[in-house]
Amino acid sequence: MLVEAIWFMQFAFGKRSKHETVTQFYITGIKSLGVITVVALFTGMILALQTGLELRRYGQEVYIGSAVAVSMIREMGPFMTGLIISASVGSAIAAQIGTMTVSEEISALEVMSINPNRFLVMPRLVALVVMMPILSVYTNILGIMGGALVGTTQLGVSVQAYMDNATQFATNKDLYVGLFKAFLFGIVITTVSCHQGFMTTEGAVGVGRATRSSVIISFLTILVVGYMVTRMFYL
């Protein structure tokens, strides 16, 4: 399924595929901004507060900038984005395709010589692999801003000192590794969600089961993939 969808990416800008791909861009990107904004901001605030409270015991609270920046860019940004997208977009994909499967719409597409992988999987794969890194960068920015807010209002660290410390220790490698994770998470979410949707049976009960399974499997896979990528690049 995944290989065939990747092969069909060359047709992503056909008239019918282009419309569906743009729709998936909107669903994955624009409609997810609200929850991502809240989660990203408070993730950075929590990281800054917890790290700053410990560093303040040693008089080193100025270093919260580096702790928040590196944590967000390398791990928490793509990780939190992956969890949000798998819970919102991934579950919706599994439910939609699962409903089409149990109502035999997938079979109807095949009868009309429309490849389900090209018509359903490919647009969602394109949308997620493109939008996940972009949303991850957005999460990183808001997380670092949230950390700066906590640093200035609760820990006595100036914005200038916070940002200087953050840019000093966060490297391009951290950014590239985080973006690579987000790219892989997009593939994972699409693959798991579409697979669970296509494997749906037993009507409405099966759709609910497929939706739940897609979220659980995506969460676990994101955890494992994130750990393995970090281990590969930093050990």
C-alpha positions as CSV (number, residue, x, y, z in Angstrom):
1,M,0.0,0.0,0.0
2,L,2.7,2.5,1.0
3,V,5.0,1.7,-1.9
4,E,2.1,2.0,-4.4
5,A,1.0,5.3,-2.9
6,I,4.6,6.7,-3.2
7,W,4.6,5.5,-6.8
8,F,1.4,7.4,-7.5
9,M,2.9,10.6,-6.0
10,Q,4.0,11.5,-9.5
11,F,0.3,11.9,-10.3
12,A,-0.4,14.1,-7.3
13,F,-1.2,17.1,-9.4
14,G,-3.7,15.5,-11.7
15,K,-7.0,17.4,-11.6
16,R,-8.9,15.0,-9.3
17,S,-5.8,14.1,-7.1
18,K,-4.9,17.8,-6.8
19,H,-8.2,18.7,-5.4
20,E,-8.1,15.9,-2.8
21,T,-4.5,16.7,-1.9
22,V,-5.3,20.4,-1.3
23,T,-8.2,19.3,0.9
24,Q,-5.9,17.1,2.9
25,F,-3.4,20.0,3.3
26,Y,-6.2,22.1,4.7
27,I,-7.4,19.4,7.1
28,T,-3.9,18.4,8.3
29,G,-2.5,21.9,8.5
30,I,-5.0,24.7,9.0
31,K,-7.6,22.8,11.0
32,S,-4.9,21.5,13.3
33,L,-3.4,24.9,14.2
34,G,-5.7,25.6,17.1
35,V,-4.9,22.6,19.2
36,I,-1.2,22.6,18.2
37,T,-0.9,26.2,19.3
38,V,-2.2,25.5,22.8
39,V,-0.2,22.3,23.2
40,A,3.0,23.8,21.9
41,L,2.8,26.9,24.0
42,F,2.2,25.0,27.2
43,T,4.7,22.4,26.4
44,G,7.4,25.1,26.3
45,M,6.1,26.7,29.4
46,I,6.1,23.4,31.3
47,L,9.6,22.6,30.1
48,A,10.9,26.0,31.2
49,L,9.2,25.9,34.5
50,Q,10.3,22.4,35.5
51,T,13.8,22.9,34.2
52,G,14.1,26.4,35.6
53,L,13.0,25.4,39.1
54,E,15.8,22.8,39.3
55,L,18.4,25.1,37.7
56,R,17.5,27.9,40.1
57,R,18.7,25.7,43.0
58,Y,22.2,26.1,41.5
59,G,21.9,29.6,40.4
60,Q,21.9,28.6,36.7
61,E,18.4,29.4,35.6
62,V,19.7,31.4,32.7
63,Y,20.3,28.1,30.9
64,I,16.7,27.3,30.6
65,G,16.9,28.8,27.1
66,S,19.2,26.1,25.9
67,A,17.2,23.3,27.7
68,V,13.9,24.4,26.2
69,A,15.3,25.1,22.7
70,V,17.2,21.8,22.3
71,S,14.3,19.7,23.9
72,M,11.7,21.3,21.6
73,I,13.7,21.2,18.4
74,R,15.2,17.8,18.8
75,E,12.4,15.8,20.4
76,M,9.3,17.5,21.9
77,G,8.4,19.5,18.8
78,P,8.0,16.6,16.3
79,F,6.9,14.3,19.1
80,M,4.0,16.4,20.3
81,T,3.0,17.3,16.7
82,G,3.0,13.6,15.8
83,L,0.7,12.8,18.8
84,I,-1.7,15.6,18.0
85,I,-1.9,14.7,14.3
86,S,-2.3,11.0,14.9
87,A,-5.1,11.6,17.4
88,S,-7.0,14.1,15.2
89,V,-6.1,13.6,11.5
90,G,-5.0,9.9,11.8
91,S,-8.1,8.8,13.6
92,A,-10.3,10.7,11.0
93,I,-8.5,8.9,8.1
94,A,-9.0,5.5,9.7
95,A,-12.7,6.3,10.4
96,Q,-13.3,7.6,6.9
97,I,-11.6,4.8,5.0
98,G,-13.1,2.2,7.5
99,T,-16.6,3.5,6.8
100,M,-15.9,3.3,3.0
101,T,-14.6,-0.2,3.4
102,V,-17.6,-1.6,5.4
103,S,-20.1,0.1,3.1
104,E,-18.3,-1.4,0.1
105,E,-17.3,1.9,-1.4
106,I,-13.7,0.7,-1.8
107,S,-15.0,-2.2,-3.9
108,A,-17.1,0.2,-5.9
109,L,-13.9,2.3,-6.7
110,E,-12.1,-0.9,-7.8
111,V,-15.1,-1.8,-10.1
112,M,-14.8,1.7,-11.6
113,S,-11.1,1.1,-12.2
114,I,-10.1,3.7,-9.6
115,N,-7.1,2.6,-7.6
116,P,-7.9,3.2,-3.9
117,N,-4.2,3.7,-3.1
118,R,-4.0,6.5,-5.6
119,F,-7.4,8.0,-4.8
120,L,-7.3,7.8,-1.0
121,V,-3.8,7.0,0.3
122,M,-1.6,9.1,-1.9
123,P,-3.2,12.5,-1.2
124,R,-3.1,11.9,2.5
125,L,0.5,10.7,2.4
126,V,1.6,13.8,0.4
127,A,-0.3,16.1,2.9
128,L,1.2,14.5,6.0
129,V,4.8,14.2,4.9
130,V,4.8,17.9,3.8
131,M,2.8,19.4,6.7
132,M,4.4,17.4,9.5
133,P,7.8,19.2,9.3
134,I,6.1,22.6,8.8
135,L,3.8,22.0,11.8
136,S,6.8,20.8,13.8
137,V,8.7,24.0,13.1
138,Y,5.6,25.9,14.2
139,T,5.5,23.9,17.4
140,N,9.1,24.6,18.1
141,I,8.7,28.3,17.7
142,L,5.7,28.5,20.0
143,G,7.3,26.2,22.5
144,I,10.4,28.4,22.7
145,M,8.2,31.5,23.0
146,G,6.3,29.8,25.8
147,G,9.6,29.1,27.6
148,A,10.7,32.7,27.2
149,L,7.4,33.8,28.7
150,V,7.9,31.7,31.8
151,G,11.6,32.7,32.0
152,T,10.9,36.4,32.0
153,T,7.8,36.4,34.2
154,Q,8.6,33.7,36.8
155,L,12.3,33.0,36.8
156,G,13.8,36.4,36.3
157,V,15.6,35.6,33.0
158,S,15.6,38.4,30.4
159,V,14.4,37.7,26.9
160,Q,17.8,38.6,25.5
161,A,19.6,36.2,27.8
162,Y,17.1,33.5,27.1
163,M,17.4,33.8,23.4
164,D,21.1,34.1,23.4
165,N,21.4,30.9,25.4
166,A,18.9,29.1,23.2
167,T,20.7,30.0,20.0
168,Q,24.1,29.2,21.4
169,F,23.4,25.6,22.3
170,A,20.7,24.6,19.7
171,T,22.5,23.4,16.5
172,N,21.5,22.9,12.9
173,K,21.9,19.1,13.5
174,D,19.1,19.3,16.2
175,L,16.8,21.0,13.7
176,Y,17.5,18.6,10.9
177,V,17.0,15.5,13.2
178,G,13.7,17.0,14.4
179,L,12.5,17.6,10.9
180,F,13.5,14.1,9.8
181,K,11.5,12.7,12.7
182,A,8.5,14.7,11.7
183,F,8.8,13.4,8.1
184,L,8.9,9.8,9.4
185,F,6.0,10.4,11.7
186,G,4.0,11.6,8.8
187,I,4.7,8.4,6.9
188,V,3.9,6.3,10.1
189,I,0.5,8.1,10.7
190,T,-0.6,7.7,7.1
191,T,0.4,4.1,6.8
192,V,-1.1,3.0,10.1
193,S,-4.3,4.9,9.7
194,C,-5.0,3.8,6.1
195,H,-4.1,0.2,6.8
196,Q,-6.5,0.1,9.8
197,G,-9.2,1.7,7.6
198,F,-8.7,-0.8,4.8
199,M,-8.8,-3.7,7.3
200,T,-12.1,-2.7,8.9
201,T,-14.8,-5.3,9.3
202,E,-18.0,-5.7,11.2
203,G,-19.7,-2.5,10.4
204,A,-19.9,0.5,12.9
205,V,-18.3,-1.5,15.7
206,G,-15.3,-2.3,13.4
207,V,-15.0,1.4,12.4
208,G,-14.7,2.3,16.1
209,R,-12.2,-0.4,16.7
210,A,-10.1,0.6,13.6
211,T,-10.1,4.3,14.8
212,R,-8.9,3.3,18.3
213,S,-6.3,0.9,16.9
214,S,-4.9,3.5,14.5
215,V,-4.3,6.0,17.3
216,I,-2.8,3.5,19.7
217,I,-0.5,1.9,17.1
218,S,0.5,5.4,15.8
219,F,1.4,6.5,19.3
220,L,3.5,3.5,20.0
221,T,5.3,3.6,16.7
222,I,6.1,7.3,17.0
223,L,7.7,6.6,20.4
224,V,9.8,3.7,19.0
225,V,10.8,5.6,15.8
226,G,11.6,8.7,17.8
227,Y,13.9,6.8,20.1
228,M,15.6,4.9,17.3
229,V,16.3,8.1,15.3
230,T,17.8,9.9,18.4
231,R,19.9,6.8,19.1
232,M,21.1,6.7,15.5
233,F,22.2,10.3,15.3
234,Y,23.5,11.0,18.8
235,L,25.1,7.7,20.0
